[in-house]
Amino acid sequence: MSNITSIKQQAVENFAAQFPILVQRGIDEPTWNALCNTIYPGANPDSVVMAIDYCKARGLDILLKPVHLVPMQVTDARTKEKVWRDVPMPGIGMYRIQADRSGNYAGADEPVFGPDVTEEFQDPYNQSAKIKVIYPQWCKYTVYKVVNGQRVAFHALERWKENYATQSSKTECPNAMWRKRPYAQLAKCTEAQSLRKAWPEIGSEPTAEEMEGKEIIINEIPGTQTPLSVPAKSRALDAMRGQHTAPVTLDHEQATEHEASAGVDHANAYADHCAAIEGASDTAEWQQAYTSAWAWASETADQAITDGIKQVAGERKAQLNKAK
């Protein structure tokens, strides 16, 4: 056996010993690194494992990212307490895959949009400024399915005002993605609705594109998961490393009440600022988004937040420079 082969074998054995829970799921070290650094960068390891199981149960290739981990504010219906958590949700790509696999998908028409609407929203980060948004009033999407040998049309119509996501629960202002891509975002939501109508067997769950930035209300035991922005001990990750033998769950250790309340506001704004930076199409947009994000991050006095903003901004700037 050559030295290179021996080294590779040793690396495989070390990974298997350190992360047995991943090896049981057929995940090797290169795949795990790709999931954590490229497919779901910054996601909690617990949530990545949850996405692995989600895709495995549906026979999907997780490296194609058919399911998204959407940071969502979850409100307990009984206590009204709010926490942040990663919620696995299908992407529009997953619905397309399942429709195609059915064998009777027969194409789709281009989306049709209603008249443009111009509206000004209060800037949640600058009370003296307004944000002008131009969006389509509605979108109609048609998909076709072969039924008894006939090509049958299934239509869906969705309105922008009923679908767009806000920057936070405290403002009506659309988030960065819905401001930058009002037509594309609404088209994805409408396409998902038409696919669900044509293929109800794919499920009734809303897609990540429909729910990103929104809030859901559930009845659950309060306090079972902490805000994403609060550092928490990952029991799943500990189990992967063989540090304890307790049953693995996807919960986190509880944070203090002060940490949780601080984390909710920061997590929401942080996600929106990062989306604005990553969505910048040129240096000018990048500079504007970074300046706004940095001013907000400095006000939080949270080193983890400022470091995160710098990292996201640096990565996007490098991408823009490379594209020149």
Secondary structure as UniProt FT lines:
FT   HELIX           3..18
FT   HELIX           20..23
FT   TURN            24..26
FT   HELIX           29..34
FT   HELIX           35..39
FT   TURN            41..42
FT   HELIX           45..57
FT   TURN            58..59
FT   HELIX           62..64
FT   STRAND          67..76
FT   TURN            77..79
FT   STRAND          82..90
FT   HELIX           92..101
FT   TURN            102..103
FT   STRAND          105..108
FT   STRAND          112..113
FT   STRAND          116..122
FT   TURN            124..125
FT   TURN            127..128
FT   STRAND          130..136
FT   STRAND          138..147
FT   TURN            148..149
FT   STRAND          150..159
FT   HELIX           160..162
FT   TURN            169..170
FT   HELIX           176..180
FT   HELIX           182..198
FT   HELIX           200..202
FT   HELIX           208..211
FT   TURN            212..213
FT   STRAND          215..218
FT   TURN            222..223
FT   TURN            228..229
FT   HELIX           235..240
FT   TURN            241..242
FT   HELIX           257..278
FT   HELIX           283..300
FT   HELIX           303..323
//
